[in-house]
Amino acid sequence: MPETPPPEGSQDPDGPDATGNGPADSPGPDAPGRPSTLADGFRLAVGTLTVFPVRPGVVDRRAGGRAMVLAPLVGAALGVAATAVLVAALWLGISPLLASALAVGTLALLTRALHLDGLADLADGLGSGKPADRALDIMKRSDIGPFGVVTLVLTLLVQVAALTEAVTAGAGPPALVTACVAGRLALTWACREHVPAARPGGLGSMVAGTVRRGPALAATVLSLAGVAVLASAFRPGALGALPAAAVVAGLPAAWALRRRAVRRLGGITGDVLGALVETATAAALVVCAAVW
C-alpha cells in the first residue's frame, strides 16, 4: 500500500512520500499549513487504497486516521466495480469460475496489486524466522521469496474458489461487495489506539494508533448495515445476517494476523496492512460461500 495518495503511484509501501512533496506527515501542496479535514482523509483513503489518481490534500496523522475509518466505504466502491465485471462476464455466458477470476483480477488491477504485494512481503518476512530488524529488511526487498509465492497462490485460489461457490449459489455480487468491505474494515481496527508502528516513516507510522474506538465502532455498524441491506435488495427475503456474519468473520482472521505481525515485527507497516486486507477478504468470501 502506498503511504500517500499519489497521482502517479508508488510501488514502495514504506518508502518516502509517494507524492514527491516531502514527508508523509506534511501538508499537501494545495493547502500548506492548514489542519486536515474529513475531505483530506477521504482523498487519502482513495489515493492509498485504489489506483485512481486524486489531488493530495493535507497528509498528517489525523488525515490518516480518518482515511482508515473511511476505508470500508472505499472497499464498497471497489466491490461494486469488480461486481460489474463479474455480472458482465456472467451475462456474456462466461463460466462462474472464469468470471470469478476476472472479478478478483479486477480488484488487483484497481489496487495496483499492492495489497497482494504486502501479503507476499509479510509472508516472506514472517517465514524467514529472522529477528524483527532483518525480517523488516526482507519485506522491503523488491523480490518475492518462496513463502510469498505460496501465500499469494493459495490466497488467490481461495478467493476465486469461494467466489465461484457464491456465484453458483446465486449470491456472487453481494458476496464480493461484502468481502471488499470486510477487507477494508480490517484496516480500521488494525489502526486502533495503542497499535504501534514497526518503524518510523512509511504508511504504518502515519496511521498506527490513529483510530479511536468510537469511530471504529461506527464504521463497523455502518458496514454491517450496508451489506445487510445489499443482500436483502439483491435477494428479497434473504437473511441480511449472513453477509454481516461474513464481515465479522473477516475481522478475527485479520486480528490474528495483525497480532502475529506486531509480536514478531514490533508493530504494523504498509505491508502488514495490505496483508490484512487480503486475509479478511478471503475469510469473508469463504463464509459467504459456506453459509449463503
N, C-alpha and C positions, 0 to 999 in steps of 0.2 A: 504494500500500500504506500503510495507517495505521501509525503508528510504535509504538503500544502496543495491547494487547488491549482495545478499548473495548467496554463493554456496549452503548453506543448507536451507536457507529461514528463515523467522521470521514472527511470527503472530502478532507482535505489531507494528502498523504503526508509532507510535510516541515514541517508546522506544529507548534504547541505540543502538549503531551501530550494525546492523544485521550481519556484518561480524565478530564481535568479535575482531576487530582490533583497537578499540579506537573510538573517537568521529566521528560524521558523516562528519565533515569537515577536517579530517586528511587524509594525503596521504595513498594510498593503500600500501600493503606490498611489491609489486613488483617494486615500483618506489618511494621510500621515498624522499621527498624534492623537486621533480621536479614539475613544473607547469602542470596543467591538459591540455589535448589535446582534439581534437574532438573525437578521439578514446575512451578516457575515458568517454566522455559524452555518446557515443553510448553504451558502456558497462553498464553504469549506467542506461540508458533507458531500455535496455534489462533485466537487473537484477531486476529493480524495477517494471517493468510493465508485466513481464512474469514469468513463473515457471522455465524457462531454466537457469541452473547454468552458470555463467560467472566468470572468474577470475577478481576480482576487481582491478581497476587501482587507479589513484588519484581521491579522492572523496572530492570535495570542491564546493563552490557556483558557480563557473564558470562551472564546470562539470555538476552541477545540472541544470543550465540554458540551456546548450547545450542538456542535456537529455530531457528537456521539449520541446525544439524545434524539436528534432528528434522523439518525441513521436508518431506523426501521421504515420511515417514510420514503427514503431513497431506495431501500430494498423493495418496497411495494412497487415503485415505478419500474425498477429493473425487472421485477417479476412479471409485470404487465407486458413489457416489451418482449421478454422471452416467451410469454404465453401467446403473443400474437404470432410469433414464428411457429410455435407448436400447433396452434389451431390452423394456420395456413397450410402447414405440411400435411396435417391430417385431412384437410379439405381436398388437397390435391391427390389423395389416395396413398400417401406415403405410409409405410408401416409404423405402428406405435414405437417400435424400437428406434428406427432411424429418426422419426420425428422428435423423440425424446433426446437423442444425441444432438440434433440440431439446436434444440432449445437450450441444453446445457452448454453447448458451444457458443451460443449467442451470449449467454451470461459471461463466459470467459472473455469474449470479444468486448463487451460493454464495460468490463472492468479492467481491461488491458492484461487480464490473467494475473494480476498482481496478488490477488488473494491465493491463487494456486501456487504462485511463486513463494509466497510466505509460508504456505503449508509445507512445501518441499524443503525450504531452508530450515524451518523449525525441526522437521523430521531428521535432517542431517545433523543439526546441532545437538538435539537430544540423543540421537542414536550414536553419536560419536563417543559418548561416555567421558568426554573431556571436562576439565574444570570450566566454570562459568565463562571466564575471560576467553579461553580458547574456543569454547563452543560458540560464543558470540562472533568470534573471528570467522569461524567456519560458516556461520549463517550469512555473513556479509560477502562471501565469495560469489562470483557470478556463475560458477558451475553448479551442477546438481549431482550429488552422490547417490549411491545405491539406495540408501534409506529414503531419500527424497523421491526417487523414481518409483519405487514400490508403493510409497504412500500416495503419490499422485494417481497412479494407475488404479489402485484399489478404491480410492475415494471417488474418482470419476466413474468407475464401474458401478459402485453402489448408487451414486446419484442417478445415472442413466437407467439402471435396472429398476430402481424404486419408482422413478417417474414413469417408466414403461408400465409397471404394475398399476399405478394410479390411472394412467390413460386407459388401460384395458378395463378398469373398473368404472370408467366414465367420469373420473374426477381429476383429470390431469391439470386443467387450468387452475382451480383453487389450490391444489396441492403444490403447484410450482410457485404461485404467489406466496402461499403460506411459508414455504421453505425459505424463500428470499427474505421475507420479513423476519423469520426466526434467526437467520444468519446475521442480519444487521442488528437485531435486538441483543445478540450476544456481545456486540461491541459496547452497547450502552452499559451493560452490567460489568464488563471487563474493565471499564474505566471508572469504577466506583471509587469513592474516597478510600484512602489507605492502600490502594493498589500501587506499588512502586514502579518506576521505570528501571529497566535493566542497565541503562547507561545514559549519560547526558546527551542531548541532541537527538534529532530524529522524531518521528511521529510518536513513539512511545513516551518520550519525555514530555511532549507537548500535551498529551491527552490523559496520561496516567493520573488517577485520583481526582479528575475534574468533575465527575458526575455525582451529584448528591442523591440521597435516597428518594426524596420526593419526586424529582423529575424522572428517575429511573422507573419508579412505580407507575407514574402517569404514562410513560411511553409503553410500558408493558400492558397496562389496562387498555389503552387505545389500540395497541396491536392485536390483542386478543379479541376485542370487539370488532375490529375491522375484518379480520379473517373469518370470524363467525358470520358476519353479515354477508361477506362474499360467498361463503359456502351456501348459505340459505338462498341467496339470489341465483346462484348457478344451478343449484338443485333444490327447488322448493320442497320443503318437508325434510330436508337433510338436517342432521344434528350439527348445529354450529359448534358444539363442544369438541367435535373430532379434530378440526384444524387447530382449535385452541390447544388441544392436547398435544398436537404436533409441535406447536411453538414452545410449549412448556417443556417438551422432551428435548428440544434443541439446547435449552439453557443449561441443564445439568451436564450434557456432553461437553459444551464449551467451558463450563465451570471446572470440570475435572482437568481438561487440557490446560486451562489457564493456571490452575493451582500447581500442576506439574511444572509448567514453564517458570512460574515465579520461584518455586523451590529450587529449581536447577540453575536458572539464569539470574535470579535475584530481582526479577521484575518483568515487565512486558516491553516488547518492541513492536515496530510496524509489522515484522514478520509474524510475531505471535498473534497479533490482531487479525491478520489475513488468514492464518490457520484456523482461528476461532470461527470466522465466517463460514469457511468451507465445512468445518466439522458440524456446526449447528445446522447448516443447510442439509447435509447428508442425513443427520439424525432425524430431522423433521420429515424429510421425504420418505424415510423408512417407516416412520409411524403412519404417515398418510397412506402408504401402500398397504400396511398391515391391518389398519382398522377401518378404512373407509368402506 
